[in-house]
Amino acid sequence: MTSREGYLGMSKKNQDHLVDNIVDPISHAKKEIKKRRVKNLTKADTDLGKRVKNGLKL
């Protein structure tokens, strides 16, 4: 199973939890690190990357 399949197979509630669990630990990181994380997540799934980007206010 790919990361994308795993994310898409989750319920909306679990997707929300995943986004929160990604955003919270890196919320105080340098902007470059946040951008790199979003870039990598977007490669796995565009919606996940977009949601994390919004959560990080980038």
mmCIF file of the N, C-alpha and C atoms, coordinates in Angstrom:
data_MODEL
# 
_entry.id   MODEL 
# 
loop_
_atom_site.group_PDB 
_atom_site.id 
_atom_site.type_symbol 
_atom_site.label_atom_id 
_atom_site.label_alt_id 
_atom_site.label_comp_id 
_atom_site.label_asym_id 
_atom_site.label_entity_id 
_atom_site.label_seq_id 
_atom_site.pdbx_PDB_ins_code 
_atom_site.Cartn_x 
_atom_site.Cartn_y 
_atom_site.Cartn_z 
_atom_site.occupancy 
_atom_site.B_iso_or_equiv 
_atom_site.pdbx_formal_charge 
_atom_site.auth_seq_id 
_atom_site.auth_comp_id 
_atom_site.auth_asym_id 
_atom_site.auth_atom_id 
_atom_site.pdbx_PDB_model_num 
ATOM 1   N N  . MET A 1 1  ? 0.856   -1.179 0.000  1.00 0.00 ? 1  MET A N  1 
ATOM 2   C CA . MET A 1 1  ? 0.000   0.000  0.000  1.00 0.00 ? 1  MET A CA 1 
ATOM 3   C C  . MET A 1 1  ? 0.901   1.241  0.000  1.00 0.00 ? 1  MET A C  1 
ATOM 4   N N  . THR A 1 2  ? 0.556   2.186  -0.838 1.00 0.00 ? 2  THR A N  1 
ATOM 5   C CA . THR A 1 2  ? 1.313   3.440  -0.889 1.00 0.00 ? 2  THR A CA 1 
ATOM 6   C C  . THR A 1 2  ? 0.793   4.403  0.164  1.00 0.00 ? 2  THR A C  1 
ATOM 7   N N  . SER A 1 3  ? 1.554   5.452  0.416  1.00 0.00 ? 3  SER A N  1 
ATOM 8   C CA . SER A 1 3  ? 1.117   6.486  1.360  1.00 0.00 ? 3  SER A CA 1 
ATOM 9   C C  . SER A 1 3  ? -0.206  7.095  0.918  1.00 0.00 ? 3  SER A C  1 
ATOM 10  N N  . ARG A 1 4  ? -0.326  7.314  -0.366 1.00 0.00 ? 4  ARG A N  1 
ATOM 11  C CA . ARG A 1 4  ? -1.558  7.899  -0.919 1.00 0.00 ? 4  ARG A CA 1 
ATOM 12  C C  . ARG A 1 4  ? -2.745  6.991  -0.653 1.00 0.00 ? 4  ARG A C  1 
ATOM 13  N N  . GLU A 1 5  ? -2.581  5.697  -0.897 1.00 0.00 ? 5  GLU A N  1 
ATOM 14  C CA . GLU A 1 5  ? -3.675  4.747  -0.665 1.00 0.00 ? 5  GLU A CA 1 
ATOM 15  C C  . GLU A 1 5  ? -4.049  4.703  0.817  1.00 0.00 ? 5  GLU A C  1 
ATOM 16  N N  . GLY A 1 6  ? -3.032  4.759  1.663  1.00 0.00 ? 6  GLY A N  1 
ATOM 17  C CA . GLY A 1 6  ? -3.299  4.753  3.102  1.00 0.00 ? 6  GLY A CA 1 
ATOM 18  C C  . GLY A 1 6  ? -4.079  5.979  3.531  1.00 0.00 ? 6  GLY A C  1 
ATOM 19  N N  . TYR A 1 7  ? -3.682  7.135  3.023  1.00 0.00 ? 7  TYR A N  1 
ATOM 20  C CA . TYR A 1 7  ? -4.365  8.384  3.364  1.00 0.00 ? 7  TYR A CA 1 
ATOM 21  C C  . TYR A 1 7  ? -5.794  8.375  2.840  1.00 0.00 ? 7  TYR A C  1 
ATOM 22  N N  . LEU A 1 8  ? -5.960  7.965  1.591  1.00 0.00 ? 8  LEU A N  1 
ATOM 23  C CA . LEU A 1 8  ? -7.294  7.964  0.989  1.00 0.00 ? 8  LEU A CA 1 
ATOM 24  C C  . LEU A 1 8  ? -8.206  6.921  1.625  1.00 0.00 ? 8  LEU A C  1 
ATOM 25  N N  . GLY A 1 9  ? -7.624  5.868  2.190  1.00 0.00 ? 9  GLY A N  1 
ATOM 26  C CA . GLY A 1 9  ? -8.410  4.833  2.827  1.00 0.00 ? 9  GLY A CA 1 
ATOM 27  C C  . GLY A 1 9  ? -8.877  5.195  4.228  1.00 0.00 ? 9  GLY A C  1 
ATOM 28  N N  . MET A 1 10 ? -8.376  6.302  4.750  1.00 0.00 ? 10 MET A N  1 
ATOM 29  C CA . MET A 1 10 ? -8.754  6.737  6.100  1.00 0.00 ? 10 MET A CA 1 
ATOM 30  C C  . MET A 1 10 ? -10.094 7.462  6.078  1.00 0.00 ? 10 MET A C  1 
ATOM 31  N N  . SER A 1 11 ? -10.770 7.408  7.205  1.00 0.00 ? 11 SER A N  1 
ATOM 32  C CA . SER A 1 11 ? -11.981 8.216  7.353  1.00 0.00 ? 11 SER A CA 1 
ATOM 33  C C  . SER A 1 11 ? -11.572 9.681  7.416  1.00 0.00 ? 11 SER A C  1 
ATOM 34  N N  . LYS A 1 12 ? -12.522 10.558 7.180  1.00 0.00 ? 12 LYS A N  1 
ATOM 35  C CA . LYS A 1 12 ? -12.257 12.000 7.241  1.00 0.00 ? 12 LYS A CA 1 
ATOM 36  C C  . LYS A 1 12 ? -11.706 12.375 8.622  1.00 0.00 ? 12 LYS A C  1 
ATOM 37  N N  . LYS A 1 13 ? -12.266 11.784 9.655  1.00 0.00 ? 13 LYS A N  1 
ATOM 38  C CA . LYS A 1 13 ? -11.824 12.074 11.016 1.00 0.00 ? 13 LYS A CA 1 
ATOM 39  C C  . LYS A 1 13 ? -10.363 11.654 11.208 1.00 0.00 ? 13 LYS A C  1 
ATOM 40  N N  . ASN A 1 14 ? -9.993  10.483 10.706 1.00 0.00 ? 14 ASN A N  1 
ATOM 41  C CA . ASN A 1 14 ? -8.610  10.029 10.833 1.00 0.00 ? 14 ASN A CA 1 
ATOM 42  C C  . ASN A 1 14 ? -7.662  10.859 9.976  1.00 0.00 ? 14 ASN A C  1 
ATOM 43  N N  . GLN A 1 15 ? -8.135  11.322 8.815  1.00 0.00 ? 15 GLN A N  1 
ATOM 44  C CA . GLN A 1 15 ? -7.314  12.225 7.996  1.00 0.00 ? 15 GLN A CA 1 
ATOM 45  C C  . GLN A 1 15 ? -7.048  13.513 8.766  1.00 0.00 ? 15 GLN A C  1 
ATOM 46  N N  . ASP A 1 16 ? -8.073  14.026 9.443  1.00 0.00 ? 16 ASP A N  1 
ATOM 47  C CA . ASP A 1 16 ? -7.910  15.240 10.252 1.00 0.00 ? 16 ASP A CA 1 
ATOM 48  C C  . ASP A 1 16 ? -6.884  15.031 11.357 1.00 0.00 ? 16 ASP A C  1 
ATOM 49  N N  . HIS A 1 17 ? -6.957  13.876 12.019 1.00 0.00 ? 17 HIS A N  1 
ATOM 50  C CA . HIS A 1 17 ? -5.997  13.565 13.087 1.00 0.00 ? 17 HIS A CA 1 
ATOM 51  C C  . HIS A 1 17 ? -4.579  13.479 12.530 1.00 0.00 ? 17 HIS A C  1 
ATOM 52  N N  . LEU A 1 18 ? -4.436  12.857 11.367 1.00 0.00 ? 18 LEU A N  1 
ATOM 53  C CA . LEU A 1 18 ? -3.120  12.740 10.743 1.00 0.00 ? 18 LEU A CA 1 
ATOM 54  C C  . LEU A 1 18 ? -2.543  14.120 10.449 1.00 0.00 ? 18 LEU A C  1 
ATOM 55  N N  . VAL A 1 19 ? -3.343  14.976 9.868  1.00 0.00 ? 19 VAL A N  1 
ATOM 56  C CA . VAL A 1 19 ? -2.880  16.333 9.558  1.00 0.00 ? 19 VAL A CA 1 
ATOM 57  C C  . VAL A 1 19 ? -2.443  17.043 10.844 1.00 0.00 ? 19 VAL A C  1 
ATOM 58  N N  . ASP A 1 20 ? -3.253  16.957 11.879 1.00 0.00 ? 20 ASP A N  1 
ATOM 59  C CA . ASP A 1 20 ? -2.888  17.576 13.168 1.00 0.00 ? 20 ASP A CA 1 
ATOM 60  C C  . ASP A 1 20 ? -1.583  17.005 13.706 1.00 0.00 ? 20 ASP A C  1 
ATOM 61  N N  . ASN A 1 21 ? -1.410  15.689 13.582 1.00 0.00 ? 21 ASN A N  1 
ATOM 62  C CA . ASN A 1 21 ? -0.201  15.036 14.093 1.00 0.00 ? 21 ASN A CA 1 
ATOM 63  C C  . ASN A 1 21 ? 1.040   15.382 13.285 1.00 0.00 ? 21 ASN A C  1 
ATOM 64  N N  . ILE A 1 22 ? 0.865   15.795 12.066 1.00 0.00 ? 22 ILE A N  1 
ATOM 65  C CA . ILE A 1 22 ? 1.994   16.252 11.248 1.00 0.00 ? 22 ILE A CA 1 
ATOM 66  C C  . ILE A 1 22 ? 2.290   17.719 11.543 1.00 0.00 ? 22 ILE A C  1 
ATOM 67  N N  . VAL A 1 23 ? 1.244   18.533 11.620 1.00 0.00 ? 23 VAL A N  1 
ATOM 68  C CA . VAL A 1 23 ? 1.401   19.980 11.783 1.00 0.00 ? 23 VAL A CA 1 
ATOM 69  C C  . VAL A 1 23 ? 1.961   20.342 13.163 1.00 0.00 ? 23 VAL A C  1 
ATOM 70  N N  . ASP A 1 24 ? 1.412   19.775 14.211 1.00 0.00 ? 24 ASP A N  1 
ATOM 71  C CA . ASP A 1 24 ? 1.805   20.175 15.574 1.00 0.00 ? 24 ASP A CA 1 
ATOM 72  C C  . ASP A 1 24 ? 3.309   20.100 15.837 1.00 0.00 ? 24 ASP A C  1 
ATOM 73  N N  . PRO A 1 25 ? 3.973   18.986 15.548 1.00 0.00 ? 25 PRO A N  1 
ATOM 74  C CA . PRO A 1 25 ? 5.405   18.900 15.885 1.00 0.00 ? 25 PRO A CA 1 
ATOM 75  C C  . PRO A 1 25 ? 6.302   19.844 15.084 1.00 0.00 ? 25 PRO A C  1 
ATOM 76  N N  . ILE A 1 26 ? 5.887   20.220 13.887 1.00 0.00 ? 26 ILE A N  1 
ATOM 77  C CA . ILE A 1 26 ? 6.765   21.083 13.076 1.00 0.00 ? 26 ILE A CA 1 
ATOM 78  C C  . ILE A 1 26 ? 6.292   22.530 13.018 1.00 0.00 ? 26 ILE A C  1 
ATOM 79  N N  . SER A 1 27 ? 5.294   22.865 13.781 1.00 0.00 ? 27 SER A N  1 
ATOM 80  C CA . SER A 1 27 ? 4.730   24.213 13.703 1.00 0.00 ? 27 SER A CA 1 
ATOM 81  C C  . SER A 1 27 ? 5.733   25.303 14.103 1.00 0.00 ? 27 SER A C  1 
ATOM 82  N N  . HIS A 1 28 ? 6.734   24.959 14.899 1.00 0.00 ? 28 HIS A N  1 
ATOM 83  C CA . HIS A 1 28 ? 7.722   25.958 15.333 1.00 0.00 ? 28 HIS A CA 1 
ATOM 84  C C  . HIS A 1 28 ? 9.060   25.805 14.615 1.00 0.00 ? 28 HIS A C  1 
ATOM 85  N N  . ALA A 1 29 ? 9.082   24.947 13.600 1.00 0.00 ? 29 ALA A N  1 
ATOM 86  C CA . ALA A 1 29 ? 10.311  24.742 12.830 1.00 0.00 ? 29 ALA A CA 1 
ATOM 87  C C  . ALA A 1 29 ? 10.552  25.923 11.894 1.00 0.00 ? 29 ALA A C  1 
ATOM 88  N N  . LYS A 1 30 ? 11.760  25.972 11.360 1.00 0.00 ? 30 LYS A N  1 
ATOM 89  C CA . LYS A 1 30 ? 12.089  27.016 10.387 1.00 0.00 ? 30 LYS A CA 1 
ATOM 90  C C  . LYS A 1 30 ? 11.211  26.846 9.151  1.00 0.00 ? 30 LYS A C  1 
ATOM 91  N N  . LYS A 1 31 ? 10.949  27.966 8.494  1.00 0.00 ? 31 LYS A N  1 
ATOM 92  C CA . LYS A 1 31 ? 10.068  27.972 7.325  1.00 0.00 ? 31 LYS A CA 1 
ATOM 93  C C  . LYS A 1 31 ? 10.562  27.022 6.230  1.00 0.00 ? 31 LYS A C  1 
ATOM 94  N N  . GLU A 1 32 ? 11.878  26.934 6.041  1.00 0.00 ? 32 GLU A N  1 
ATOM 95  C CA . GLU A 1 32 ? 12.428  26.063 5.000  1.00 0.00 ? 32 GLU A CA 1 
ATOM 96  C C  . GLU A 1 32 ? 12.081  24.597 5.283  1.00 0.00 ? 32 GLU A C  1 
ATOM 97  N N  . ILE A 1 33 ? 12.124  24.209 6.543  1.00 0.00 ? 33 ILE A N  1 
ATOM 98  C CA . ILE A 1 33 ? 11.806  22.834 6.928  1.00 0.00 ? 33 ILE A CA 1 
ATOM 99  C C  . ILE A 1 33 ? 10.331  22.559 6.697  1.00 0.00 ? 33 ILE A C  1 
ATOM 100 N N  . LYS A 1 34 ? 9.493   23.509 7.049  1.00 0.00 ? 34 LYS A N  1 
ATOM 101 C CA . LYS A 1 34 ? 8.054   23.353 6.816  1.00 0.00 ? 34 LYS A CA 1 
ATOM 102 C C  . LYS A 1 34 ? 7.759   23.181 5.333  1.00 0.00 ? 34 LYS A C  1 
ATOM 103 N N  . LYS A 1 35 ? 8.388   24.027 4.515  1.00 0.00 ? 35 LYS A N  1 
ATOM 104 C CA . LYS A 1 35 ? 8.156   23.960 3.074  1.00 0.00 ? 35 LYS A CA 1 
ATOM 105 C C  . LYS A 1 35 ? 8.604   22.618 2.498  1.00 0.00 ? 35 LYS A C  1 
ATOM 106 N N  . ARG A 1 36 ? 9.737   22.103 2.981  1.00 0.00 ? 36 ARG A N  1 
ATOM 107 C CA . ARG A 1 36 ? 10.237  20.819 2.506  1.00 0.00 ? 36 ARG A CA 1 
ATOM 108 C C  . ARG A 1 36 ? 9.276   19.700 2.881  1.00 0.00 ? 36 ARG A C  1 
ATOM 109 N N  . ARG A 1 37 ? 8.752   19.756 4.094  1.00 0.00 ? 37 ARG A N  1 
ATOM 110 C CA . ARG A 1 37 ? 7.790   18.733 4.544  1.00 0.00 ? 37 ARG A CA 1 
ATOM 111 C C  . ARG A 1 37 ? 6.527   18.769 3.683  1.00 0.00 ? 37 ARG A C  1 
ATOM 112 N N  . VAL A 1 38 ? 6.036   19.965 3.407  1.00 0.00 ? 38 VAL A N  1 
ATOM 113 C CA . VAL A 1 38 ? 4.840   20.110 2.568  1.00 0.00 ? 38 VAL A CA 1 
ATOM 114 C C  . VAL A 1 38 ? 5.119   19.582 1.164  1.00 0.00 ? 38 VAL A C  1 
ATOM 115 N N  . LYS A 1 39 ? 6.282   19.896 0.625  1.00 0.00 ? 39 LYS A N  1 
ATOM 116 C CA . LYS A 1 39 ? 6.650   19.429 -0.714 1.00 0.00 ? 39 LYS A CA 1 
ATOM 117 C C  . LYS A 1 39 ? 6.633   17.902 -0.765 1.00 0.00 ? 39 LYS A C  1 
ATOM 118 N N  . ASN A 1 40 ? 7.222   17.257 0.236  1.00 0.00 ? 40 ASN A N  1 
ATOM 119 C CA . ASN A 1 40 ? 7.268   15.799 0.263  1.00 0.00 ? 40 ASN A CA 1 
ATOM 120 C C  . ASN A 1 40 ? 5.875   15.196 0.431  1.00 0.00 ? 40 ASN A C  1 
ATOM 121 N N  . LEU A 1 41 ? 5.064   15.783 1.280  1.00 0.00 ? 41 LEU A N  1 
ATOM 122 C CA . LEU A 1 41 ? 3.706   15.276 1.480  1.00 0.00 ? 41 LEU A CA 1 
ATOM 123 C C  . LEU A 1 41 ? 2.847   15.470 0.239  1.00 0.00 ? 41 LEU A C  1 
ATOM 124 N N  . THR A 1 42 ? 3.052   16.572 -0.465 1.00 0.00 ? 42 THR A N  1 
ATOM 125 C CA . THR A 1 42 ? 2.299   16.848 -1.685 1.00 0.00 ? 42 THR A CA 1 
ATOM 126 C C  . THR A 1 42 ? 2.616   15.818 -2.757 1.00 0.00 ? 42 THR A C  1 
ATOM 127 N N  . LYS A 1 43 ? 3.859   15.337 -2.772 1.00 0.00 ? 43 LYS A N  1 
ATOM 128 C CA . LYS A 1 43 ? 4.226   14.286 -3.721 1.00 0.00 ? 43 LYS A CA 1 
ATOM 129 C C  . LYS A 1 43 ? 3.429   13.011 -3.445 1.00 0.00 ? 43 LYS A C  1 
ATOM 130 N N  . ALA A 1 44 ? 3.170   12.739 -2.172 1.00 0.00 ? 44 ALA A N  1 
ATOM 131 C CA . ALA A 1 44 ? 2.410   11.542 -1.798 1.00 0.00 ? 44 ALA A CA 1 
ATOM 132 C C  . ALA A 1 44 ? 0.926   11.726 -2.102 1.00 0.00 ? 44 ALA A C  1 
ATOM 133 N N  . ASP A 1 45 ? 0.391   12.893 -1.751 1.00 0.00 ? 45 ASP A N  1 
ATOM 134 C CA . ASP A 1 45 ? -1.021  13.180 -2.001 1.00 0.00 ? 45 ASP A CA 1 
ATOM 135 C C  . ASP A 1 45 ? -1.227  14.693 -1.979 1.00 0.00 ? 45 ASP A C  1 
ATOM 136 N N  . THR A 1 46 ? -1.792  15.235 -3.039 1.00 0.00 ? 46 THR A N  1 
ATOM 137 C CA . THR A 1 46 ? -1.945  16.692 -3.137 1.00 0.00 ? 46 THR A CA 1 
ATOM 138 C C  . THR A 1 46 ? -2.854  17.258 -2.054 1.00 0.00 ? 46 THR A C  1 
ATOM 139 N N  . ASP A 1 47 ? -3.914  16.539 -1.711 1.00 0.00 ? 47 ASP A N  1 
ATOM 140 C CA . ASP A 1 47 ? -4.820  17.022 -0.667 1.00 0.00 ? 47 ASP A CA 1 
ATOM 141 C C  . ASP A 1 47 ? -4.118  17.066 0.690  1.00 0.00 ? 47 ASP A C  1 
ATOM 142 N N  . LEU A 1 48 ? -3.364  16.029 1.006  1.00 0.00 ? 48 LEU A N  1 
ATOM 143 C CA . LEU A 1 48 ? -2.633  15.999 2.275  1.00 0.00 ? 48 LEU A CA 1 
ATOM 144 C C  . LEU A 1 48 ? -1.641  17.155 2.337  1.00 0.00 ? 48 LEU A C  1 
ATOM 145 N N  . GLY A 1 49 ? -0.883  17.359 1.273  1.00 0.00 ? 49 GLY A N  1 
ATOM 146 C CA . GLY A 1 49 ? 0.066   18.469 1.242  1.00 0.00 ? 49 GLY A CA 1 
ATOM 147 C C  . GLY A 1 49 ? -0.618  19.819 1.413  1.00 0.00 ? 49 GLY A C  1 
ATOM 148 N N  . LYS A 1 50 ? -1.747  19.982 0.748  1.00 0.00 ? 50 LYS A N  1 
ATOM 149 C CA . LYS A 1 50 ? -2.498  21.236 0.830  1.00 0.00 ? 50 LYS A CA 1 
ATOM 150 C C  . LYS A 1 50 ? -3.012  21.475 2.255  1.00 0.00 ? 50 LYS A C  1 
ATOM 151 N N  . ARG A 1 51 ? -3.521  20.426 2.872  1.00 0.00 ? 51 ARG A N  1 
ATOM 152 C CA . ARG A 1 51 ? -4.066  20.570 4.225  1.00 0.00 ? 51 ARG A CA 1 
ATOM 153 C C  . ARG A 1 51 ? -2.977  20.874 5.249  1.00 0.00 ? 51 ARG A C  1 
ATOM 154 N N  . VAL A 1 52 ? -1.816  20.235 5.085  1.00 0.00 ? 52 VAL A N  1 
ATOM 155 C CA . VAL A 1 52 ? -0.699  20.519 6.000  1.00 0.00 ? 52 VAL A CA 1 
ATOM 156 C C  . VAL A 1 52 ? -0.189  21.935 5.761  1.00 0.00 ? 52 VAL A C  1 
ATOM 157 N N  . LYS A 1 53 ? -0.097  22.323 4.510  1.00 0.00 ? 53 LYS A N  1 
ATOM 158 C CA . LYS A 1 53 ? 0.335   23.693 4.187  1.00 0.00 ? 53 LYS A CA 1 
ATOM 159 C C  . LYS A 1 53 ? -0.587  24.717 4.836  1.00 0.00 ? 53 LYS A C  1 
ATOM 160 N N  . ASN A 1 54 ? -1.885  24.489 4.743  1.00 0.00 ? 54 ASN A N  1 
ATOM 161 C CA . ASN A 1 54 ? -2.843  25.399 5.378  1.00 0.00 ? 54 ASN A CA 1 
ATOM 162 C C  . ASN A 1 54 ? -2.696  25.378 6.895  1.00 0.00 ? 54 ASN A C  1 
ATOM 163 N N  . GLY A 1 55 ? -2.484  24.199 7.457  1.00 0.00 ? 55 GLY A N  1 
ATOM 164 C CA . GLY A 1 55 ? -2.313  24.077 8.900  1.00 0.00 ? 55 GLY A CA 1 
ATOM 165 C C  . GLY A 1 55 ? -1.074  24.805 9.400  1.00 0.00 ? 55 GLY A C  1 
ATOM 166 N N  . LEU A 1 56 ? -0.054  24.859 8.559  1.00 0.00 ? 56 LEU A N  1 
ATOM 167 C CA . LEU A 1 56 ? 1.201   25.561 8.909  1.00 0.00 ? 56 LEU A CA 1 
ATOM 168 C C  . LEU A 1 56 ? 1.149   27.042 8.526  1.00 0.00 ? 56 LEU A C  1 
ATOM 169 N N  . LYS A 1 57 ? 0.049   27.443 7.899  1.00 0.00 ? 57 LYS A N  1 
ATOM 170 C CA . LYS A 1 57 ? -0.139  28.837 7.463  1.00 0.00 ? 57 LYS A CA 1 
ATOM 171 C C  . LYS A 1 57 ? 0.991   29.302 6.540  1.00 0.00 ? 57 LYS A C  1 
ATOM 172 N N  . LEU A 1 58 ? 1.283   28.457 5.546  1.00 0.00 ? 58 LEU A N  1 
ATOM 173 C CA . LEU A 1 58 ? 2.320   28.814 4.562  1.00 0.00 ? 58 LEU A CA 1 
ATOM 174 C C  . LEU A 1 58 ? 1.675   29.374 3.298  1.00 0.00 ? 58 LEU A C  1 
# 
